[in-house]
Amino acid sequence: MEGNAFAQFIPLILIFAIMYFLLIRPQQKKVKEHQAMVAALRRGDQIVTQGGLIGKVVKVKEDNEVEVELADGVKVRVVQSTVAQVLSKTEPAKS
């Protein structure tokens, strides 16, 4: 009886394992990569926001915000987590 009860749970365990490796794990990896990208934002980086705006980072603020220049003299504040992509990185300052 015990072997039969365990055999009934094998398909359920396999389904969970497949779901973990195909859905949950890649999503966690993508979130970690996005957090690392946002944490590495620097002044001068050219970015794309989730709204599709392309601009240049002017200032990285302390309270999870970034000041982005969209055009000459047009600056907006953007929440860091809404940065979708970094188009070009600036080189770190040589010390």
C-alpha beads as a LAMMPS data file, in Angstrom:
LAMMPS data file: protein, C-alpha beads

95 atoms
94 bonds

1 atom types
1 bond types

-500.0 500.0 xlo xhi
-500.0 500.0 ylo yhi
-500.0 500.0 zlo zhi

Masses

1 110.0

Atoms # bond

1 1 1 0.000 0.000 0.000
2 1 1 2.771 2.489 0.843
3 1 1 4.522 1.983 -2.506
4 1 1 1.237 2.468 -4.337
5 1 1 0.505 5.743 -2.493
6 1 1 3.975 7.076 -3.329
7 1 1 3.579 6.068 -6.967
8 1 1 0.466 8.241 -7.175
9 1 1 2.475 11.320 -6.143
10 1 1 5.285 10.826 -8.670
11 1 1 3.436 12.571 -11.551
12 1 1 2.609 15.507 -9.272
13 1 1 6.250 15.816 -8.197
14 1 1 7.390 15.644 -11.829
15 1 1 4.944 18.373 -12.868
16 1 1 6.211 20.647 -10.087
17 1 1 9.844 20.000 -11.076
18 1 1 9.114 20.790 -14.729
19 1 1 7.240 23.979 -13.768
20 1 1 10.161 25.064 -11.574
21 1 1 12.829 24.584 -14.243
22 1 1 10.803 25.959 -17.165
23 1 1 8.955 28.877 -15.537
24 1 1 10.000 29.864 -12.030
25 1 1 13.799 29.614 -12.240
26 1 1 14.225 31.585 -15.504
27 1 1 11.925 34.324 -14.188
28 1 1 13.979 34.641 -10.986
29 1 1 17.163 34.858 -13.062
30 1 1 15.660 37.607 -15.239
31 1 1 14.612 39.609 -12.153
32 1 1 18.128 39.364 -10.691
33 1 1 19.669 40.540 -13.980
34 1 1 17.274 43.519 -14.107
35 1 1 18.094 44.471 -10.513
36 1 1 21.826 44.316 -11.283
37 1 1 21.339 46.463 -14.396
38 1 1 19.370 49.082 -12.445
39 1 1 21.914 49.093 -9.615
40 1 1 24.721 49.732 -12.131
41 1 1 23.106 52.837 -13.682
42 1 1 25.534 55.739 -13.926
43 1 1 25.490 59.325 -15.070
44 1 1 25.793 59.444 -18.868
45 1 1 24.180 56.063 -19.599
46 1 1 21.667 56.091 -22.441
47 1 1 18.526 54.211 -21.387
48 1 1 15.076 53.135 -22.566
49 1 1 12.192 53.277 -20.083
50 1 1 9.310 50.818 -20.029
51 1 1 7.193 53.566 -21.557
52 1 1 9.499 53.654 -24.575
53 1 1 11.242 56.954 -23.805
54 1 1 14.919 57.135 -24.738
55 1 1 17.121 59.448 -22.721
56 1 1 20.421 60.047 -21.021
57 1 1 20.907 59.661 -17.256
58 1 1 21.803 63.041 -15.768
59 1 1 21.672 62.151 -12.089
60 1 1 21.131 58.994 -10.024
61 1 1 19.225 60.007 -6.907
62 1 1 19.203 58.303 -3.519
63 1 1 15.468 57.614 -3.256
64 1 1 15.280 55.059 -6.083
65 1 1 14.941 57.717 -8.786
66 1 1 16.917 58.679 -11.863
67 1 1 16.878 62.062 -13.567
68 1 1 16.800 61.530 -17.337
69 1 1 17.338 64.116 -20.070
70 1 1 15.033 63.341 -22.994
71 1 1 15.999 66.358 -25.143
72 1 1 18.037 69.512 -24.644
73 1 1 16.701 71.103 -21.473
74 1 1 13.940 68.513 -20.972
75 1 1 14.620 66.516 -17.802
76 1 1 12.253 64.068 -16.110
77 1 1 12.469 62.002 -12.951
78 1 1 11.991 58.278 -13.484
79 1 1 11.729 55.448 -10.968
80 1 1 14.792 53.231 -11.401
81 1 1 12.822 50.008 -11.706
82 1 1 11.055 51.337 -14.831
83 1 1 14.313 51.353 -16.792
84 1 1 13.859 48.598 -19.364
85 1 1 17.210 48.647 -21.144
86 1 1 20.599 50.351 -21.096
87 1 1 21.569 51.232 -24.655
88 1 1 25.082 52.496 -24.000
89 1 1 27.157 52.480 -20.837
90 1 1 29.631 55.163 -19.843
91 1 1 33.154 54.131 -18.955
92 1 1 33.947 54.229 -15.234
93 1 1 36.245 57.059 -14.179
94 1 1 39.920 56.102 -14.047
95 1 1 41.444 56.454 -10.597

Bonds

1 1 1 2
2 1 2 3
3 1 3 4
4 1 4 5
5 1 5 6
6 1 6 7
7 1 7 8
8 1 8 9
9 1 9 10
10 1 10 11
11 1 11 12
12 1 12 13
13 1 13 14
14 1 14 15
15 1 15 16
16 1 16 17
17 1 17 18
18 1 18 19
19 1 19 20
20 1 20 21
21 1 21 22
22 1 22 23
23 1 23 24
24 1 24 25
25 1 25 26
26 1 26 27
27 1 27 28
28 1 28 29
29 1 29 30
30 1 30 31
31 1 31 32
32 1 32 33
33 1 33 34
34 1 34 35
35 1 35 36
36 1 36 37
37 1 37 38
38 1 38 39
39 1 39 40
40 1 40 41
41 1 41 42
42 1 42 43
43 1 43 44
44 1 44 45
45 1 45 46
46 1 46 47
47 1 47 48
48 1 48 49
49 1 49 50
50 1 50 51
51 1 51 52
52 1 52 53
53 1 53 54
54 1 54 55
55 1 55 56
56 1 56 57
57 1 57 58
58 1 58 59
59 1 59 60
60 1 60 61
61 1 61 62
62 1 62 63
63 1 63 64
64 1 64 65
65 1 65 66
66 1 66 67
67 1 67 68
68 1 68 69
69 1 69 70
70 1 70 71
71 1 71 72
72 1 72 73
73 1 73 74
74 1 74 75
75 1 75 76
76 1 76 77
77 1 77 78
78 1 78 79
79 1 79 80
80 1 80 81
81 1 81 82
82 1 82 83
83 1 83 84
84 1 84 85
85 1 85 86
86 1 86 87
87 1 87 88
88 1 88 89
89 1 89 90
90 1 90 91
91 1 91 92
92 1 92 93
93 1 93 94
94 1 94 95
